[in-house]
């Protein structure tokens, strides 16, 4: 009996070992099959990636006419058309000799300033260095050089940045300050509007140091429930404030631009008192509880904000798709961007994406052993 039990036990062990080996072989074959599929997929992506990318670029060229036109006309970004259309309506460049571009990178607005102000003066019959407009571009990120533009890599909320600008202007102040800066949007409109308004007020801080009386300030805004409050805050320092929507700005976007003219700060104004004055505007005269900071601007105090559409209304529609221009052979070649950012804040994310792509293509080098 004992010998039969021992034999049965040995048989079970041998059977279990065979099952284990078979399962390991099956698992190994399964891993090999899976890796082969992934390798094939990686090769397919690698082979077809360029054509897929070209199709994607052509699709955007068709869907976004201003993106395509920006590349054709040598602008670094489609936002150049927004400043051009604002100028068509408000003539903001008239008499401007000193201008500051806040949050300038990648430099499309600085390009507009260079082409509209610096280059015409330089190419005039009798150009003089003293008559050449001075353009200063400020951003935390570096950007590729632009003719006639002085670059300052700094923080617009830092007083030292304002001092650097004044030094470049030989002690004088700017005639015009423009700002196309915006935070990374979250999709939560209330949050995006608030963060954007804080960026505008940060821009207003440096404006109070570098803009001359009678000067102009152009800034991007996000329209929302507290737009009336922002309008009142800007009206404290400028006699004329208009909110404008360029034709090149999509209708689906809450983006607009505050066009502030004739800088006239309150009598006795001290730059250090800026935030105290802005907070005072945001507080009602009564002690009643309100749902939002600008609630006191409703009812009898309701503010009617001048809002204007800029650009040729019969021109290109930013929300419409346009057919692509074809070559003689019927093909279309999408142009590369004029100048991509040289040190974008999302560079690390791009590097990680590339590393991940190389990892998929190199799967055949991985060990298949457990």
Sine and cosine of phi, psi and omega as CSV:
sin_phi,cos_phi,sin_psi,cos_psi,sin_omega,cos_omega
0.00,0.00,-0.68,0.73,-0.02,-1.00
-0.90,0.43,-0.63,0.78,0.00,-1.00
-0.92,0.40,-0.62,0.79,0.04,-1.00
-0.91,0.41,-0.64,0.77,0.03,-1.00
-0.90,0.44,-0.67,0.74,-0.01,-1.00
-0.91,0.42,-0.64,0.77,0.02,-1.00
-0.91,0.42,-0.66,0.75,0.03,-1.00
-0.90,0.43,-0.64,0.77,0.01,-1.00
-0.90,0.43,-0.69,0.73,0.02,-1.00
-0.90,0.44,-0.63,0.77,0.02,-1.00
-0.89,0.46,-0.66,0.75,0.02,-1.00
-0.91,0.42,-0.62,0.78,0.01,-1.00
-0.91,0.42,-0.69,0.72,0.03,-1.00
-0.89,0.45,-0.68,0.73,0.02,-1.00
-0.89,0.45,-0.69,0.73,0.03,-1.00
-0.89,0.45,-0.63,0.78,0.02,-1.00
-0.91,0.42,-0.66,0.75,0.04,-1.00
-0.88,0.47,-0.69,0.72,0.01,-1.00
-0.89,0.46,-0.65,0.76,0.01,-1.00
-0.89,0.45,-0.71,0.71,0.00,-1.00
-0.90,0.44,-0.65,0.76,0.02,-1.00
-0.89,0.45,-0.65,0.76,0.01,-1.00
-0.92,0.40,-0.60,0.80,0.04,-1.00
-0.92,0.39,-0.67,0.74,0.05,-1.00
-0.88,0.47,-0.66,0.76,0.01,-1.00
-0.90,0.43,-0.69,0.72,0.01,-1.00
-0.89,0.45,-0.64,0.77,0.02,-1.00
-0.90,0.44,-0.72,0.70,0.04,-1.00
-0.88,0.48,-0.60,0.80,0.02,-1.00
-0.91,0.41,-0.66,0.75,0.02,-1.00
-0.91,0.41,-0.67,0.74,0.02,-1.00
-0.87,0.48,-0.71,0.71,0.01,-1.00
-0.88,0.48,-0.68,0.73,0.00,-1.00
-0.90,0.43,-0.70,0.72,-0.01,-1.00
-0.91,0.43,-0.64,0.77,0.03,-1.00
-0.88,0.47,-0.62,0.78,0.03,-1.00
-0.90,0.43,-0.68,0.73,0.00,-1.00
-0.91,0.40,-0.64,0.77,0.03,-1.00
-0.89,0.46,-0.69,0.72,0.04,-1.00
-0.87,0.49,-0.67,0.74,0.01,-1.00
-0.90,0.44,-0.66,0.75,0.03,-1.00
-0.89,0.45,-0.66,0.75,0.04,-1.00
-0.90,0.43,-0.63,0.78,0.02,-1.00
-0.90,0.44,-0.69,0.72,0.02,-1.00
-0.90,0.44,-0.67,0.74,-0.01,-1.00
-0.90,0.44,-0.66,0.75,-0.03,-1.00
-0.95,0.31,-0.65,0.76,-0.10,-1.00
-0.99,-0.11,-0.02,1.00,-0.09,-1.00
-0.90,0.44,-0.67,0.75,-0.04,-1.00
-0.90,0.43,-0.68,0.73,0.01,-1.00
-0.92,0.38,-0.62,0.78,0.04,-1.00
-0.90,0.44,-0.65,0.76,0.00,-1.00
-0.90,0.43,-0.66,0.75,0.02,-1.00
-0.89,0.45,-0.65,0.76,0.03,-1.00
-0.89,0.45,-0.63,0.78,0.02,-1.00
-0.91,0.42,-0.65,0.76,0.02,-1.00
-0.91,0.41,-0.67,0.74,0.02,-1.00
-0.90,0.43,-0.60,0.80,0.02,-1.00
-0.90,0.44,-0.67,0.75,0.01,-1.00
-0.93,0.36,-0.61,0.79,0.06,-1.00
-0.85,0.52,-0.58,0.82,-0.01,-1.00
-0.97,0.25,-0.64,0.77,-0.07,-1.00
-0.98,0.17,-0.44,0.90,-0.09,-1.00
-0.83,-0.56,1.00,-0.07,-0.07,-1.00
-0.90,0.43,-0.58,0.81,-0.03,-1.00
-0.96,0.28,-0.50,0.87,0.11,-0.99
-0.90,0.44,-0.69,0.72,0.02,-1.00
-0.92,0.39,-0.71,0.71,-0.02,-1.00
-0.90,0.44,-0.57,0.82,0.02,-1.00
-0.87,0.49,-0.68,0.74,0.02,-1.00
-0.93,0.36,-0.62,0.78,-0.02,-1.00
-0.93,0.38,-0.56,0.83,-0.06,-1.00
-0.99,-0.13,0.04,1.00,0.09,-1.00
1.00,0.07,0.32,0.95,0.06,-1.00
-1.00,0.03,0.56,-0.83,-0.03,-1.00
-0.96,0.26,-0.38,0.92,0.01,-1.00
-0.43,-0.90,0.37,-0.93,-0.01,-1.00
-0.92,0.40,-0.31,0.95,-0.03,-1.00
-0.90,0.44,-0.28,0.96,0.04,-1.00
-0.84,0.54,-0.61,0.80,-0.02,-1.00
-0.91,0.41,-0.48,0.88,0.00,-1.00
-0.91,0.42,-0.71,0.70,0.02,-1.00
-0.93,0.38,-0.62,0.78,0.04,-1.00
-0.89,0.47,-0.66,0.75,-0.01,-1.00
-0.95,0.30,-0.54,0.84,0.10,-0.99
-0.90,0.43,-0.65,0.76,0.02,-1.00
-0.91,0.41,-0.60,0.80,0.04,-1.00
-0.85,0.53,-0.58,0.81,-0.07,-1.00
-1.00,0.04,-0.62,0.78,-0.15,-0.99
-0.93,-0.37,-0.12,0.99,0.01,-1.00
0.79,0.61,0.78,0.63,-0.14,-0.99
-0.96,0.29,-0.28,0.96,-0.07,-1.00
-1.00,-0.02,-0.07,1.00,-0.04,-1.00
-0.90,0.44,0.82,-0.58,0.05,-1.00
0.95,0.30,0.20,0.98,-0.05,-1.00
-1.00,0.07,0.79,-0.61,0.06,-1.00
-0.88,-0.47,-0.43,0.90,-0.01,-1.00
-0.74,-0.68,0.82,-0.57,-0.08,-1.00
-0.64,-0.77,0.55,-0.83,0.01,-1.00
-0.84,-0.54,0.73,-0.69,0.06,-1.00
-0.94,-0.34,0.95,-0.31,0.01,-1.00
-1.00,0.06,0.55,-0.84,-0.01,-1.00
0.79,0.62,0.81,0.58,-0.26,-0.97
-0.98,0.21,-0.54,0.84,-0.11,-0.99
-0.87,0.50,0.60,-0.80,0.08,1.00
-0.99,0.15,-0.08,1.00,0.17,-0.99
0.89,-0.46,0.27,0.96,-0.03,-1.00
-0.92,0.38,-0.64,0.77,0.03,-1.00
-0.94,0.34,-0.57,0.82,0.08,-1.00
-0.90,0.43,-0.57,0.82,0.09,-1.00
-0.88,0.48,-0.70,0.72,0.02,-1.00
-0.87,0.49,-0.71,0.71,0.01,-1.00
-0.88,0.48,-0.65,0.76,0.01,-1.00
-0.91,0.42,-0.72,0.70,-0.05,-1.00
-0.95,0.30,-0.55,0.84,-0.06,-1.00
-1.00,0.05,-0.44,0.90,-0.10,-0.99
-0.89,-0.46,-0.84,0.55,-0.14,-0.99
-0.95,0.30,-0.79,0.61,-0.10,-0.99
-0.89,0.45,-0.67,0.74,0.06,-1.00
-0.86,0.51,-0.62,0.79,0.02,-1.00
-0.94,0.35,-0.62,0.78,-0.02,-1.00
-0.93,0.37,-0.59,0.81,-0.05,-1.00
-1.00,-0.01,0.13,0.99,0.03,-1.00
-0.93,0.38,0.33,-0.95,-0.05,-1.00
-0.84,0.54,-0.59,0.81,-0.04,-1.00
-0.75,-0.66,0.95,0.31,-0.05,-1.00
-0.95,0.31,0.65,-0.76,0.07,-1.00
-0.80,-0.60,0.65,-0.76,-0.03,-1.00
-0.84,0.54,-0.58,0.82,-0.03,-1.00
-0.93,0.37,-0.38,0.92,-0.04,-1.00
-1.00,-0.07,-0.13,0.99,-0.03,-1.00
-0.96,0.29,0.76,-0.65,0.05,-1.00
-0.88,0.48,0.52,-0.86,0.03,-1.00
-0.96,-0.27,0.81,-0.59,-0.02,-1.00
-0.84,-0.54,0.83,-0.56,0.03,-1.00
-0.88,-0.47,0.81,-0.58,0.03,-1.00
-0.94,-0.34,0.77,-0.64,-0.06,-1.00
-0.86,-0.50,0.73,-0.68,0.10,-1.00
-0.29,-0.96,0.45,-0.89,0.09,-1.00
-0.93,0.36,-0.49,0.87,-0.02,-1.00
-0.99,-0.13,0.60,-0.80,0.08,-1.00
-0.95,0.31,0.38,-0.92,0.07,-1.00
-0.61,-0.79,0.35,-0.94,-0.03,-1.00
-0.89,0.45,0.54,-0.84,-0.06,-1.00
-0.88,0.48,0.50,-0.87,0.09,-1.00
-0.75,-0.66,0.72,-0.70,-0.06,-1.00
-0.87,0.50,0.78,-0.63,0.04,-1.00
0.99,0.13,0.09,1.00,-0.04,-1.00
-0.91,-0.40,0.82,-0.58,0.07,-1.00
-1.00,0.00,0.82,-0.57,-0.05,-1.00
-0.99,-0.16,0.72,-0.70,0.08,-1.00
-0.82,-0.57,0.90,-0.44,0.03,-1.00
-1.00,-0.02,0.98,-0.21,-0.08,-1.00
-0.27,-0.96,0.00,-1.00,-0.05,-1.00
-0.99,-0.15,0.81,-0.59,-0.04,-1.00
-0.94,0.34,-0.25,0.97,0.02,-1.00
-1.00,-0.01,-0.01,1.00,-0.03,-1.00
-0.99,-0.12,0.75,-0.66,-0.02,-1.00
-0.89,0.46,-0.49,0.87,0.00,-1.00
-0.90,0.43,-0.54,0.84,0.04,-1.00
-0.89,0.46,-0.67,0.74,0.05,-1.00
-0.88,0.47,-0.63,0.78,0.01,-1.00
-0.90,0.43,-0.63,0.78,0.03,-1.00
-0.89,0.45,-0.66,0.75,0.01,-1.00
-0.88,0.48,-0.73,0.68,-0.01,-1.00
-0.88,0.48,-0.60,0.80,0.03,-1.00
-0.90,0.43,-0.65,0.76,0.04,-1.00
-0.91,0.41,-0.44,0.90,0.03,-1.00
-1.00,-0.05,0.24,0.97,0.03,-1.00
0.82,0.58,0.68,0.73,0.06,-1.00
1.00,0.07,-0.12,0.99,0.02,-1.00
-1.00,0.01,0.17,-0.99,0.03,-1.00
-0.94,-0.34,0.25,-0.97,-0.11,-0.99
-0.98,0.21,0.50,-0.87,0.13,-0.99
-1.00,0.07,-0.46,0.89,-0.09,-1.00
-0.54,-0.84,0.68,-0.73,0.12,-0.99
-0.80,-0.60,0.78,-0.62,0.02,-1.00
-0.85,-0.52,0.50,-0.87,-0.02,-1.00
-0.52,-0.85,0.92,-0.40,0.05,-1.00
-0.95,-0.31,0.33,0.94,-0.04,-1.00
-0.95,0.30,0.49,-0.87,0.05,-1.00
-0.39,-0.92,0.53,-0.85,0.06,-1.00
-0.97,0.24,0.23,-0.97,0.14,-0.99
-0.92,0.40,0.87,-0.50,-0.08,-1.00
-0.95,0.31,0.54,-0.84,-0.01,-1.00
-0.98,-0.20,-0.29,0.96,-0.12,-0.99
1.00,-0.05,-0.23,0.97,0.10,-1.00
-1.00,0.00,0.98,-0.22,-0.19,-0.98
-0.86,0.51,-0.66,0.75,0.00,-1.00
-0.88,0.47,-0.68,0.73,0.02,-1.00
-0.91,0.41,-0.72,0.69,-0.01,-1.00
-0.88,0.47,-0.66,0.75,0.01,-1.00
-0.89,0.46,-0.68,0.73,-0.02,-1.00
-0.90,0.43,-0.74,0.67,-0.03,-1.00
-0.89,0.45,-0.64,0.77,0.02,-1.00
-0.91,0.42,-0.64,0.77,0.02,-1.00
-0.89,0.45,-0.59,0.81,0.05,-1.00
-0.92,0.38,-0.57,0.82,0.06,-1.00
-0.92,0.40,-0.63,0.78,0.04,-1.00
-0.90,0.44,-0.68,0.73,0.00,-1.00
-0.92,0.39,-0.53,0.85,0.12,-0.99
-0.91,0.42,-0.64,0.77,0.08,-1.00
-0.90,0.43,-0.61,0.79,0.03,-1.00
-0.90,0.43,-0.50,0.87,0.04,-1.00
-0.88,0.47,-0.75,0.66,0.01,-1.00
-0.96,0.29,-0.50,0.86,0.07,-1.00
-0.87,0.50,-0.64,0.77,-0.02,-1.00
-0.90,0.43,-0.31,0.95,0.02,-1.00
-0.99,-0.12,-0.49,0.87,-0.19,-0.98
-0.89,-0.46,-0.16,0.99,-0.05,-1.00
-0.99,-0.11,0.72,-0.70,-0.01,-1.00
-0.98,0.20,0.32,-0.95,0.09,-1.00
-0.89,0.46,0.71,-0.71,-0.07,-1.00
1.00,0.02,-0.04,1.00,-0.03,-1.00
-0.97,0.23,0.05,-1.00,-0.07,-1.00
-0.84,-0.54,0.48,-0.88,0.00,-1.00
-0.69,-0.73,0.83,-0.55,0.02,-1.00
-0.89,-0.45,0.81,-0.58,-0.05,-1.00
-0.60,-0.80,0.58,-0.81,0.08,-1.00
-0.96,0.29,0.64,-0.77,0.07,-1.00
-0.75,-0.67,0.32,-0.95,0.17,-0.99
-0.92,-0.40,0.86,-0.51,-0.03,-1.00
-0.95,0.31,0.69,-0.72,-0.01,-1.00
-0.24,-0.97,-0.28,-0.96,-0.11,-0.99
-0.94,0.34,-0.37,0.93,0.00,-1.00
-0.97,-0.23,0.33,0.94,0.01,-1.00
-0.89,0.46,-0.57,0.82,0.01,-1.00
-0.89,0.46,-0.63,0.78,0.03,-1.00
-0.89,0.45,-0.72,0.69,0.01,-1.00
-0.88,0.48,-0.64,0.77,0.03,-1.00
-0.87,0.49,-0.72,0.70,0.01,-1.00
-0.89,0.45,-0.63,0.77,0.00,-1.00
-0.90,0.43,-0.64,0.76,0.03,-1.00
-0.95,0.33,-0.58,0.82,0.00,-1.00
-0.91,0.42,-0.35,0.94,0.04,-1.00
-0.91,0.42,-0.45,0.89,-0.09,-1.00
-0.92,-0.40,-0.23,0.97,-0.02,-1.00
-0.75,-0.67,0.69,-0.73,-0.03,-1.00
-0.96,0.28,-0.47,0.89,0.00,-1.00
-0.83,-0.56,0.85,-0.52,0.05,-1.00
-0.75,-0.66,0.84,-0.54,0.02,-1.00
-0.77,-0.64,0.69,-0.72,0.10,-0.99
-1.00,-0.08,0.80,-0.59,-0.12,-0.99
-0.84,-0.55,0.53,-0.85,0.03,-1.00
-0.84,-0.54,0.97,-0.23,0.03,-1.00
-0.91,0.42,0.47,-0.88,0.01,-1.00
-0.88,0.47,-0.48,0.88,-0.02,-1.00
-0.98,0.19,-0.11,0.99,0.08,-1.00
-1.00,0.01,0.78,-0.62,-0.09,-1.00
-0.88,0.47,0.61,-0.79,0.03,-1.00
-0.89,0.45,-0.50,0.87,-0.02,-1.00
-0.96,0.27,-0.19,0.98,-0.03,-1.00
-1.00,0.01,0.59,-0.81,0.07,-1.00
-0.99,0.12,0.11,0.99,-0.02,-1.00
-0.95,0.32,0.62,-0.79,0.18,-0.98
-0.47,-0.88,-0.07,-1.00,-0.02,-1.00
-0.71,-0.71,0.70,-0.71,0.08,-1.00
-1.00,0.02,0.88,-0.47,0.04,-1.00
-0.97,-0.23,0.97,-0.25,-0.09,-1.00
-0.95,-0.30,0.84,-0.55,-0.07,-1.00
-0.85,-0.53,0.49,-0.87,0.04,-1.00
0.89,0.46,0.96,0.27,0.02,-1.00
-0.89,0.46,0.89,-0.45,-0.04,-1.00
-0.63,-0.77,0.99,0.15,0.00,-1.00
-0.90,0.43,0.38,-0.92,0.00,-1.00
-0.84,0.54,0.47,-0.88,0.00,-1.00
-0.87,0.49,0.73,-0.69,-0.02,-1.00
0.97,0.23,0.24,0.97,-0.06,-1.00
-0.91,0.41,0.71,-0.71,0.11,-0.99
-0.90,-0.44,0.74,-0.68,-0.06,-1.00
-0.82,0.57,-0.48,0.88,-0.02,-1.00
-0.94,0.34,-0.32,0.95,-0.03,-1.00
-1.00,-0.04,0.10,1.00,-0.11,-0.99
-0.84,0.55,-0.80,0.60,-0.09,-1.00
-0.93,0.38,-0.52,0.85,0.05,-1.00
-0.91,0.42,-0.65,0.76,0.03,-1.00
-0.92,0.40,-0.66,0.75,-0.01,-1.00
-0.91,0.42,-0.63,0.78,0.04,-1.00
-0.92,0.39,-0.56,0.83,0.01,-1.00
-0.91,0.42,-0.62,0.79,0.04,-1.00
-0.91,0.41,-0.57,0.82,-0.03,-1.00
-0.98,0.20,0.01,1.00,-0.01,-1.00
-0.92,-0.39,0.69,-0.72,0.01,-1.00
-0.96,0.29,0.34,-0.94,0.01,-1.00
-0.97,0.26,-0.43,0.90,0.01,-1.00
-1.00,-0.09,0.15,-0.99,-0.05,-1.00
-0.99,-0.15,0.20,0.98,-0.02,-1.00
-0.91,0.41,0.57,-0.82,0.05,-1.00
-0.96,0.29,0.67,-0.75,-0.02,-1.00
-0.80,-0.59,0.45,-0.89,0.00,-1.00
-0.96,0.27,-0.51,0.86,0.00,-1.00
-0.59,-0.81,0.25,-0.97,-0.12,-0.99
-0.90,0.44,-0.45,0.89,-0.03,-1.00
-0.98,-0.20,0.27,0.96,-0.04,-1.00
-0.88,0.48,-0.47,0.88,-0.02,-1.00
-0.95,0.30,-0.15,0.99,0.03,-1.00
-1.00,0.04,0.07,1.00,0.04,-1.00
-1.00,-0.10,0.02,-1.00,0.03,-1.00
0.91,0.42,-0.74,-0.67,-0.03,-1.00
-0.91,0.41,-0.35,0.94,0.01,-1.00
-0.99,-0.11,0.22,0.98,-0.11,-0.99
-0.83,0.56,0.68,-0.73,-0.03,-1.00
-0.97,-0.22,0.75,-0.66,0.09,-1.00
-0.97,-0.25,0.92,-0.38,-0.13,-0.99
-1.00,-0.03,0.79,-0.61,0.09,-1.00
-0.89,0.45,0.83,-0.56,-0.02,-1.00
-0.77,-0.63,0.78,-0.62,-0.16,-0.99
-0.72,-0.70,0.65,-0.76,0.11,-0.99
-1.00,0.01,0.72,-0.69,-0.05,-1.00
-0.93,-0.37,0.47,-0.88,0.05,-1.00
0.99,-0.15,0.28,-0.96,0.00,-1.00
-0.93,0.36,0.91,-0.41,-0.03,-1.00
-0.91,0.41,-0.31,0.95,0.06,-1.00
-1.00,-0.07,0.08,1.00,-0.01,-1.00
-0.99,0.11,-0.35,-0.94,-0.05,-1.00
-0.91,0.42,0.62,-0.79,0.04,-1.00
-0.99,-0.14,0.86,-0.51,-0.08,-1.00
-0.93,0.37,-0.28,0.96,-0.01,-1.00
-0.98,-0.19,0.16,0.99,-0.06,-1.00
-0.92,-0.40,0.53,-0.85,0.09,-1.00
-1.00,0.01,0.63,-0.78,0.00,-1.00
-0.84,-0.54,0.59,-0.80,0.01,-1.00
-0.88,0.47,0.53,-0.85,-0.02,-1.00
-0.99,0.12,0.64,-0.77,0.06,-1.00
-0.94,0.34,0.78,-0.62,-0.06,-1.00
-0.98,-0.21,0.53,-0.85,0.09,-1.00
-0.97,0.25,0.02,-1.00,-0.04,-1.00
-0.88,0.48,-0.53,0.85,0.00,-1.00
-1.00,0.06,0.12,0.99,0.04,-1.00
1.00,0.07,0.04,1.00,-0.02,-1.00
-1.00,-0.03,0.28,-0.96,0.06,-1.00
-0.75,-0.66,0.74,-0.67,0.02,-1.00
-0.91,-0.41,0.88,-0.48,0.01,-1.00
-0.98,0.20,0.71,-0.70,0.02,-1.00
-0.98,0.17,0.53,-0.85,0.10,-1.00
-0.97,0.23,0.39,-0.92,0.09,-1.00
-0.83,0.55,0.55,-0.84,-0.05,-1.00
-0.88,0.48,-0.73,0.68,-0.02,-1.00
-0.45,-0.90,0.99,-0.13,0.06,-1.00
-0.92,0.39,0.37,-0.93,0.04,-1.00
-0.84,0.54,0.66,-0.75,-0.04,-1.00
-1.00,0.06,-0.37,0.93,0.04,-1.00
-0.53,-0.85,0.91,0.41,-0.06,-1.00
-0.94,0.35,0.48,-0.88,0.02,-1.00
-0.91,0.42,-0.31,0.95,0.00,-1.00
-1.00,-0.09,0.26,0.97,-0.04,-1.00
-0.87,0.50,-0.66,0.75,-0.01,-1.00
-0.88,0.47,-0.64,0.77,0.02,-1.00
-0.89,0.45,-0.63,0.78,0.04,-1.00
-0.91,0.42,-0.66,0.75,0.02,-1.00
-0.88,0.47,-0.66,0.75,0.02,-1.00
-0.91,0.42,-0.60,0.80,0.02,-1.00
-0.91,0.41,-0.66,0.75,0.03,-1.00
-0.91,0.42,-0.67,0.74,0.01,-1.00
-0.88,0.47,-0.64,0.77,0.03,-1.00
-0.90,0.43,-0.63,0.78,0.02,-1.00
-0.90,0.43,-0.68,0.73,0.03,-1.00
-0.90,0.43,-0.55,0.84,0.00,-1.00
-0.90,0.44,-0.63,0.78,0.03,-1.00
-0.91,0.41,-0.66,0.75,-0.04,-1.00
-0.95,0.30,-0.35,0.94,-0.03,-1.00
-0.98,-0.18,0.36,0.93,-0.05,-1.00
-0.91,0.42,-0.46,0.89,-0.04,-1.00
-0.92,0.40,-0.29,0.96,0.00,-1.00
-1.00,0.08,-0.17,0.99,-0.04,-1.00
-0.97,0.23,0.50,-0.87,0.04,-1.00
-0.96,0.27,0.67,-0.75,0.02,-1.00
-1.00,-0.07,-0.08,1.00,-0.01,-1.00
-0.97,0.23,0.55,-0.83,0.00,-1.00
-0.94,0.34,0.00,0.00,0.00,0.00
